[in-house]
Amino acid sequence: MIKQFIGLGTYVIVETSGRTGLLYSIDEGKEGHVLSYGEFPLSDRGLVIIDGYDRMQPEERAEFRESYRQGFLKVRRVVSGQAPMRVRIIACENVKQALAAYLYPCVSLLENYKAPDIARIDLAIPYRREDVAPEEIYRTHQAAPDWLPNLMRALKLSVQLAWSRRPDQVRFNPEAVEEIEKEALRLDEKYGLSDLPLVSRDFDKKLAKLSAGYAAWRCAYDQDWNLQVERGHVQHVVALIERIYSSEGMRLEEYAKIS
């Protein structure tokens, strides 16, 4: 939807890309080997939407994971090179069974991730067959309203503005900082697990990032275009996290109680 609706981001399908399309490729020509960068480094400071992340080969995932953590891609093969890779990632993936088949659906994440990788996830959102009623899918779509193109342009400009903010242009007021610290501790006590660390010990940073994202969505800028993150933005994000992680599609709270 992000790619189609506002025309931002790069959409890749793992099954048809592999490392050569995502990270880099090395080709041999008449004058020697040539290093070509893939979608991730070419999307530096942008967004990559990965469809089929669960299909990525283990060695490719390890290479991607290291580059993503460091913020740049380093190639040391027959040719060498490096490039910045500061990308935002939305990973779409499947697990082995329908979520309804798991007593605690949150544990299905362990099929595709190890604990250190789970700790780097800002937000995990489960989707089940039961989440969307059939009548919402099988219905006649009406013509797009006249105002839709204007909304699409406004959303695109809003995202571009948010992405262009420097760290010093994102400002948390004291009440927001207090709320982040308080809620990070509470959510850690409620959901924190060593083997499934969606709420890890650095959750205050995740909460800050998500709250800044919501503030940008609400266009909470001052007259100098500094983003102003307030307590209400943090509270909204906390409510969203609890709604997702305590839902039947996740049941993280119940799993934490028995672990």
SELUM-354255 format. One record per residue (C-alpha): residue number from 1; residue in three letters; x negated, y, z. Coordinates in nm, 3 decimals. Last residue first. Layout:
{nr:NUM, rest:ALA, X:X, Y:Y, Z:Z}
...
END
This chain:
{nr:259, rest:SER, X:-0.783, Y:-1.832, Z:3.080}
{nr:258, rest:ILE, X:-0.420, Y:-1.875, Z:3.186}
{nr:257, rest:LYS, X:-0.338, Y:-1.506, Z:3.228}
{nr:256, rest:ALA, X:-0.536, Y:-1.403, Z:2.920}
{nr:255, rest:TYR, X:-0.325, Y:-1.632, Z:2.702}
{nr:254, rest:GLU, X:-0.007, Y:-1.469, Z:2.829}
{nr:253, rest:GLU, X:-0.139, Y:-1.120, Z:2.748}
{nr:252, rest:LEU, X:-0.267, Y:-1.230, Z:2.408}
{nr:251, rest:ARG, X:0.073, Y:-1.356, Z:2.298}
{nr:250, rest:MET, X:-0.010, Y:-1.266, Z:1.932}
{nr:249, rest:GLY, X:0.292, Y:-1.309, Z:1.701}
{nr:248, rest:GLU, X:0.526, Y:-1.330, Z:2.000}
{nr:247, rest:SER, X:0.423, Y:-0.975, Z:2.090}
{nr:246, rest:SER, X:0.200, Y:-0.882, Z:2.386}
{nr:245, rest:TYR, X:-0.093, Y:-0.779, Z:2.165}
{nr:244, rest:ILE, X:0.121, Y:-0.584, Z:1.918}
{nr:243, rest:ARG, X:0.347, Y:-0.387, Z:2.153}
{nr:242, rest:GLU, X:0.058, Y:-0.332, Z:2.390}
{nr:241, rest:ILE, X:-0.157, Y:-0.187, Z:2.114}
{nr:240, rest:LEU, X:0.125, Y:0.039, Z:1.993}
{nr:239, rest:ALA, X:0.193, Y:0.172, Z:2.343}
{nr:238, rest:VAL, X:-0.178, Y:0.244, Z:2.387}
{nr:237, rest:VAL, X:-0.186, Y:0.428, Z:2.054}
{nr:236, rest:HIS, X:0.107, Y:0.652, Z:2.154}
{nr:235, rest:GLN, X:-0.048, Y:0.725, Z:2.493}
{nr:234, rest:VAL, X:-0.377, Y:0.827, Z:2.332}
{nr:233, rest:HIS, X:-0.203, Y:1.070, Z:2.097}
{nr:232, rest:GLY, X:-0.003, Y:1.214, Z:2.387}
{nr:231, rest:ARG, X:-0.321, Y:1.280, Z:2.584}
{nr:230, rest:GLU, X:-0.459, Y:1.507, Z:2.313}
{nr:229, rest:VAL, X:-0.702, Y:1.474, Z:2.022}
{nr:228, rest:GLN, X:-0.768, Y:1.806, Z:1.847}
{nr:227, rest:LEU, X:-0.919, Y:1.774, Z:1.500}
{nr:226, rest:ASN, X:-1.114, Y:2.087, Z:1.410}
{nr:225, rest:TRP, X:-0.970, Y:2.260, Z:1.105}
{nr:224, rest:ASP, X:-1.070, Y:2.610, Z:1.219}
{nr:223, rest:GLN, X:-0.709, Y:2.706, Z:1.295}
{nr:222, rest:ASP, X:-0.665, Y:2.392, Z:1.506}
{nr:221, rest:TYR, X:-0.589, Y:2.050, Z:1.367}
{nr:220, rest:ALA, X:-0.338, Y:1.790, Z:1.489}
{nr:219, rest:CYS, X:-0.228, Y:1.673, Z:1.145}
{nr:218, rest:ARG, X:-0.013, Y:1.393, Z:1.294}
{nr:217, rest:TRP, X:-0.207, Y:1.133, Z:1.093}
{nr:216, rest:ALA, X:-0.526, Y:1.304, Z:1.213}
{nr:215, rest:ALA, X:-0.411, Y:1.263, Z:1.574}
{nr:214, rest:TYR, X:-0.336, Y:0.896, Z:1.499}
{nr:213, rest:GLY, X:-0.687, Y:0.842, Z:1.368}
{nr:212, rest:ALA, X:-0.838, Y:1.023, Z:1.665}
{nr:211, rest:SER, X:-0.640, Y:0.795, Z:1.896}
{nr:210, rest:LEU, X:-0.764, Y:0.487, Z:1.709}
{nr:209, rest:LYS, X:-1.124, Y:0.600, Z:1.737}
{nr:208, rest:ALA, X:-1.093, Y:0.691, Z:2.107}
{nr:207, rest:LEU, X:-0.924, Y:0.360, Z:2.186}
{nr:206, rest:LYS, X:-1.203, Y:0.174, Z:2.011}
{nr:205, rest:LYS, X:-1.461, Y:0.371, Z:2.210}
{nr:204, rest:ASP, X:-1.280, Y:0.305, Z:2.540}
{nr:203, rest:PHE, X:-1.265, Y:-0.060, Z:2.440}
{nr:202, rest:ASP, X:-1.639, Y:-0.095, Z:2.485}
{nr:201, rest:ARG, X:-1.597, Y:-0.371, Z:2.741}
{nr:200, rest:SER, X:-1.392, Y:-0.572, Z:2.494}
{nr:199, rest:VAL, X:-1.020, Y:-0.582, Z:2.424}
{nr:198, rest:LEU, X:-1.017, Y:-0.809, Z:2.120}
{nr:197, rest:PRO, X:-1.267, Y:-1.011, Z:2.321}
{nr:196, rest:LEU, X:-1.145, Y:-1.368, Z:2.260}
{nr:195, rest:ASP, X:-1.402, Y:-1.589, Z:2.436}
{nr:194, rest:SER, X:-1.494, Y:-1.331, Z:2.700}
{nr:193, rest:LEU, X:-1.135, Y:-1.223, Z:2.761}
{nr:192, rest:GLY, X:-0.985, Y:-0.884, Z:2.847}
{nr:191, rest:TYR, X:-0.610, Y:-0.849, Z:2.789}
{nr:190, rest:LYS, X:-0.462, Y:-0.704, Z:3.110}
{nr:189, rest:GLU, X:-0.774, Y:-0.603, Z:3.301}
{nr:188, rest:ASP, X:-0.930, Y:-0.462, Z:2.985}
{nr:187, rest:LEU, X:-0.602, Y:-0.286, Z:2.910}
{nr:186, rest:ARG, X:-0.610, Y:-0.114, Z:3.249}
{nr:185, rest:LEU, X:-0.975, Y:-0.009, Z:3.219}
{nr:184, rest:ALA, X:-0.926, Y:0.126, Z:2.867}
{nr:183, rest:GLU, X:-0.610, Y:0.300, Z:2.985}
{nr:182, rest:LYS, X:-0.782, Y:0.502, Z:3.256}
{nr:181, rest:GLU, X:-1.086, Y:0.597, Z:3.047}
{nr:180, rest:ILE, X:-0.874, Y:0.692, Z:2.746}
{nr:179, rest:GLU, X:-0.629, Y:0.892, Z:2.960}
{nr:178, rest:GLU, X:-0.910, Y:1.092, Z:3.123}
{nr:177, rest:VAL, X:-1.063, Y:1.165, Z:2.784}
{nr:176, rest:ALA, X:-0.723, Y:1.278, Z:2.652}
{nr:175, rest:GLU, X:-0.667, Y:1.505, Z:2.953}
{nr:174, rest:PRO, X:-1.011, Y:1.660, Z:2.907}
{nr:173, rest:ASN, X:-0.942, Y:1.754, Z:2.540}
{nr:172, rest:PHE, X:-1.095, Y:1.534, Z:2.276}
{nr:171, rest:ARG, X:-1.257, Y:1.713, Z:1.983}
{nr:170, rest:VAL, X:-1.333, Y:1.584, Z:1.635}
{nr:169, rest:GLN, X:-1.514, Y:1.860, Z:1.442}
{nr:168, rest:ASP, X:-1.849, Y:1.781, Z:1.606}
{nr:167, rest:PRO, X:-1.830, Y:1.429, Z:1.464}
{nr:166, rest:ARG, X:-1.790, Y:1.569, Z:1.110}
{nr:165, rest:ARG, X:-1.446, Y:1.575, Z:0.951}
{nr:164, rest:SER, X:-1.432, Y:1.479, Z:0.581}
{nr:163, rest:TRP, X:-1.246, Y:1.153, Z:0.637}
{nr:162, rest:ALA, X:-0.959, Y:1.336, Z:0.809}
{nr:161, rest:LEU, X:-0.927, Y:1.585, Z:0.524}
{nr:160, rest:GLN, X:-0.929, Y:1.307, Z:0.266}
{nr:159, rest:VAL, X:-0.657, Y:1.125, Z:0.457}
{nr:158, rest:SER, X:-0.436, Y:1.436, Z:0.475}
{nr:157, rest:LEU, X:-0.496, Y:1.518, Z:0.108}
{nr:156, rest:LYS, X:-0.381, Y:1.168, Z:0.011}
{nr:155, rest:LEU, X:-0.078, Y:1.192, Z:0.239}
{nr:154, rest:ALA, X:0.025, Y:1.526, Z:0.089}
{nr:153, rest:ARG, X:-0.012, Y:1.396, Z:-0.266}
{nr:152, rest:MET, X:0.201, Y:1.092, Z:-0.189}
{nr:151, rest:LEU, X:0.465, Y:1.306, Z:-0.017}
{nr:150, rest:ASN, X:0.483, Y:1.536, Z:-0.319}
{nr:149, rest:PRO, X:0.524, Y:1.236, Z:-0.550}
{nr:148, rest:LEU, X:0.807, Y:1.100, Z:-0.325}
{nr:147, rest:TRP, X:1.022, Y:1.415, Z:-0.322}
{nr:146, rest:ASP, X:1.224, Y:1.323, Z:-0.628}
{nr:145, rest:PRO, X:1.337, Y:0.994, Z:-0.476}
{nr:144, rest:ALA, X:1.213, Y:0.666, Z:-0.628}
{nr:143, rest:ALA, X:1.487, Y:0.474, Z:-0.809}
{nr:142, rest:GLN, X:1.655, Y:0.204, Z:-0.605}
{nr:141, rest:HIS, X:1.508, Y:-0.132, Z:-0.527}
{nr:140, rest:THR, X:1.748, Y:-0.425, Z:-0.552}
{nr:139, rest:ARG, X:1.712, Y:-0.660, Z:-0.262}
{nr:138, rest:TYR, X:1.528, Y:-0.983, Z:-0.189}
{nr:137, rest:ILE, X:1.260, Y:-0.861, Z:0.050}
{nr:136, rest:GLU, X:1.459, Y:-0.678, Z:0.316}
{nr:135, rest:GLU, X:1.735, Y:-0.938, Z:0.287}
{nr:134, rest:PRO, X:1.480, Y:-1.205, Z:0.377}
{nr:133, rest:ALA, X:1.414, Y:-1.042, Z:0.718}
{nr:132, rest:VAL, X:1.053, Y:-0.946, Z:0.781}
{nr:131, rest:ASP, X:0.872, Y:-1.050, Z:1.099}
{nr:130, rest:GLU, X:0.988, Y:-1.411, Z:1.086}
{nr:129, rest:ARG, X:0.730, Y:-1.507, Z:0.823}
{nr:128, rest:ARG, X:0.463, Y:-1.386, Z:1.058}
{nr:127, rest:TYR, X:0.215, Y:-1.100, Z:1.039}
{nr:126, rest:PRO, X:-0.046, Y:-1.049, Z:1.308}
{nr:125, rest:ILE, X:-0.219, Y:-0.711, Z:1.359}
{nr:124, rest:ALA, X:-0.575, Y:-0.698, Z:1.492}
{nr:123, rest:LEU, X:-0.713, Y:-0.358, Z:1.597}
{nr:122, rest:ASP, X:-1.065, Y:-0.220, Z:1.636}
{nr:121, rest:ILE, X:-1.239, Y:-0.548, Z:1.556}
{nr:120, rest:ARG, X:-1.603, Y:-0.543, Z:1.670}
{nr:119, rest:ALA, X:-1.539, Y:-0.769, Z:1.971}
{nr:118, rest:ILE, X:-1.393, Y:-1.030, Z:1.735}
{nr:117, rest:ASP, X:-1.732, Y:-1.050, Z:1.565}
{nr:116, rest:PRO, X:-1.912, Y:-1.116, Z:1.893}
{nr:115, rest:ALA, X:-1.653, Y:-1.388, Z:1.977}
{nr:114, rest:LYS, X:-1.694, Y:-1.582, Z:1.652}
{nr:113, rest:TYR, X:-1.444, Y:-1.525, Z:1.377}
{nr:112, rest:ASN, X:-1.234, Y:-1.711, Z:1.120}
{nr:111, rest:GLU, X:-1.085, Y:-2.001, Z:1.315}
{nr:110, rest:LEU, X:-1.125, Y:-1.808, Z:1.642}
{nr:109, rest:LEU, X:-0.860, Y:-1.564, Z:1.523}
{nr:108, rest:SER, X:-0.608, Y:-1.848, Z:1.553}
{nr:107, rest:VAL, X:-0.643, Y:-1.810, Z:1.931}
{nr:106, rest:CYS, X:-0.411, Y:-1.507, Z:1.918}
{nr:105, rest:PRO, X:-0.121, Y:-1.731, Z:1.813}
{nr:104, rest:TYR, X:-0.087, Y:-1.877, Z:2.166}
{nr:103, rest:LEU, X:0.124, Y:-2.191, Z:2.137}
{nr:102, rest:TYR, X:0.021, Y:-2.201, Z:1.773}
{nr:101, rest:ALA, X:0.261, Y:-2.344, Z:1.511}
{nr:100, rest:ALA, X:0.455, Y:-2.015, Z:1.491}
{nr:99, rest:LEU, X:0.142, Y:-1.852, Z:1.351}
{nr:98, rest:ALA, X:0.169, Y:-2.070, Z:1.039}
{nr:97, rest:GLN, X:-0.138, Y:-2.290, Z:1.013}
{nr:96, rest:LYS, X:-0.497, Y:-2.268, Z:0.891}
{nr:95, rest:VAL, X:-0.534, Y:-1.892, Z:0.928}
{nr:94, rest:ASN, X:-0.496, Y:-1.636, Z:0.652}
{nr:93, rest:GLU, X:-0.681, Y:-1.311, Z:0.587}
{nr:92, rest:CYS, X:-0.646, Y:-0.942, Z:0.511}
{nr:91, rest:ALA, X:-0.945, Y:-0.735, Z:0.622}
{nr:90, rest:ILE, X:-0.915, Y:-0.355, Z:0.638}
{nr:89, rest:ILE, X:-1.266, Y:-0.213, Z:0.655}
{nr:88, rest:ARG, X:-1.394, Y:0.142, Z:0.688}
{nr:87, rest:VAL, X:-1.738, Y:0.174, Z:0.533}
{nr:86, rest:ARG, X:-2.074, Y:0.311, Z:0.638}
{nr:85, rest:MET, X:-2.287, Y:0.112, Z:0.394}
{nr:84, rest:PRO, X:-2.596, Y:0.325, Z:0.327}
{nr:83, rest:ALA, X:-2.835, Y:0.174, Z:0.070}
{nr:82, rest:GLN, X:-3.145, Y:-0.040, Z:0.084}
{nr:81, rest:GLY, X:-3.384, Y:-0.191, Z:-0.165}
{nr:80, rest:SER, X:-3.609, Y:-0.482, Z:-0.235}
{nr:79, rest:VAL, X:-3.664, Y:-0.706, Z:-0.537}
{nr:78, rest:VAL, X:-3.741, Y:-1.078, Z:-0.532}
{nr:77, rest:ARG, X:-3.554, Y:-1.070, Z:-0.201}
{nr:76, rest:ARG, X:-3.539, Y:-0.823, Z:0.085}
{nr:75, rest:VAL, X:-3.213, Y:-0.630, Z:0.051}
{nr:74, rest:LYS, X:-3.104, Y:-0.394, Z:0.330}
{nr:73, rest:LEU, X:-2.745, Y:-0.271, Z:0.337}
{nr:72, rest:PHE, X:-2.664, Y:0.016, Z:0.571}
{nr:71, rest:GLY, X:-2.435, Y:0.089, Z:0.863}
{nr:70, rest:GLN, X:-2.619, Y:-0.140, Z:1.103}
{nr:69, rest:ARG, X:-2.312, Y:-0.338, Z:1.207}
{nr:68, rest:TYR, X:-2.175, Y:-0.355, Z:0.853}
{nr:67, rest:SER, X:-2.507, Y:-0.476, Z:0.716}
{nr:66, rest:GLU, X:-2.532, Y:-0.749, Z:0.981}
{nr:65, rest:ARG, X:-2.172, Y:-0.863, Z:0.928}
{nr:64, rest:PHE, X:-2.208, Y:-0.866, Z:0.549}
{nr:63, rest:GLU, X:-2.513, Y:-1.092, Z:0.564}
{nr:62, rest:ALA, X:-2.340, Y:-1.323, Z:0.812}
{nr:61, rest:ARG, X:-2.023, Y:-1.325, Z:0.601}
{nr:60, rest:GLU, X:-2.218, Y:-1.417, Z:0.289}
{nr:59, rest:GLU, X:-2.388, Y:-1.703, Z:0.473}
{nr:58, rest:PRO, X:-2.052, Y:-1.827, Z:0.606}
{nr:57, rest:GLN, X:-1.878, Y:-1.809, Z:0.264}
{nr:56, rest:MET, X:-1.591, Y:-1.561, Z:0.239}
{nr:55, rest:ARG, X:-1.255, Y:-1.736, Z:0.204}
{nr:54, rest:ASP, X:-1.123, Y:-1.604, Z:0.540}
{nr:53, rest:TYR, X:-1.162, Y:-1.250, Z:0.406}
{nr:52, rest:GLY, X:-0.898, Y:-1.327, Z:0.144}
{nr:51, rest:ASP, X:-0.809, Y:-0.970, Z:0.048}
{nr:50, rest:ILE, X:-1.066, Y:-0.715, Z:0.160}
{nr:49, rest:ILE, X:-0.957, Y:-0.350, Z:0.162}
{nr:48, rest:VAL, X:-1.261, Y:-0.123, Z:0.145}
{nr:47, rest:LEU, X:-1.241, Y:0.236, Z:0.265}
{nr:46, rest:GLY, X:-1.480, Y:0.529, Z:0.222}
{nr:45, rest:ARG, X:-1.792, Y:0.663, Z:0.388}
{nr:44, rest:ASP, X:-2.004, Y:0.439, Z:0.160}
{nr:43, rest:SER, X:-1.780, Y:0.272, Z:-0.098}
{nr:42, rest:LEU, X:-2.068, Y:0.193, Z:-0.336}
{nr:41, rest:PRO, X:-2.237, Y:0.014, Z:-0.046}
{nr:40, rest:PHE, X:-1.935, Y:-0.216, Z:-0.004}
{nr:39, rest:GLU, X:-1.834, Y:-0.260, Z:-0.369}
{nr:38, rest:GLY, X:-2.161, Y:-0.401, Z:-0.495}
{nr:37, rest:TYR, X:-2.512, Y:-0.266, Z:-0.547}
{nr:36, rest:SER, X:-2.724, Y:-0.364, Z:-0.847}
{nr:35, rest:LEU, X:-3.088, Y:-0.474, Z:-0.814}
{nr:34, rest:VAL, X:-3.270, Y:-0.527, Z:-1.143}
{nr:33, rest:HIS, X:-3.538, Y:-0.790, Z:-1.197}
{nr:32, rest:GLY, X:-3.801, Y:-0.754, Z:-1.466}
{nr:31, rest:GLU, X:-3.847, Y:-0.549, Z:-1.782}
{nr:30, rest:LYS, X:-3.666, Y:-0.785, Z:-2.018}
{nr:29, rest:GLY, X:-3.384, Y:-0.836, Z:-1.772}
{nr:28, rest:GLU, X:-3.320, Y:-1.047, Z:-1.463}
{nr:27, rest:ASP, X:-3.017, Y:-0.963, Z:-1.256}
{nr:26, rest:ILE, X:-2.994, Y:-0.927, Z:-0.879}
{nr:25, rest:SER, X:-2.651, Y:-0.871, Z:-0.728}
{nr:24, rest:TYR, X:-2.531, Y:-0.672, Z:-0.432}
{nr:23, rest:LEU, X:-2.283, Y:-0.655, Z:-0.143}
{nr:22, rest:LEU, X:-1.925, Y:-0.714, Z:-0.257}
{nr:21, rest:GLY, X:-1.929, Y:-0.821, Z:-0.620}
{nr:20, rest:THR, X:-2.239, Y:-1.037, Z:-0.611}
{nr:19, rest:ARG, X:-2.156, Y:-1.155, Z:-0.260}
{nr:18, rest:GLY, X:-1.835, Y:-1.317, Z:-0.372}
{nr:17, rest:SER, X:-1.595, Y:-1.134, Z:-0.601}
{nr:16, rest:THR, X:-1.314, Y:-1.346, Z:-0.744}
{nr:15, rest:GLU, X:-1.220, Y:-1.540, Z:-0.430}
{nr:14, rest:VAL, X:-1.303, Y:-1.241, Z:-0.211}
{nr:13, rest:ILE, X:-1.044, Y:-1.015, Z:-0.368}
{nr:12, rest:VAL, X:-1.141, Y:-0.648, Z:-0.354}
{nr:11, rest:TYR, X:-0.938, Y:-0.329, Z:-0.315}
{nr:10, rest:THR, X:-1.134, Y:-0.003, Z:-0.299}
{nr:9, rest:GLY, X:-0.996, Y:0.294, Z:-0.111}
{nr:8, rest:LEU, X:-0.777, Y:0.587, Z:-0.200}
{nr:7, rest:GLY, X:-0.499, Y:0.611, Z:-0.458}
{nr:6, rest:ILE, X:-0.227, Y:0.735, Z:-0.225}
{nr:5, rest:PHE, X:0.043, Y:0.473, Z:-0.265}
{nr:4, rest:GLN, X:-0.135, Y:0.195, Z:-0.451}
{nr:3, rest:LYS, X:-0.454, Y:0.183, Z:-0.244}
{nr:2, rest:ILE, X:-0.280, Y:0.245, Z:0.087}
{nr:1, rest:MET, X:0.000, Y:0.000, Z:0.000}
END
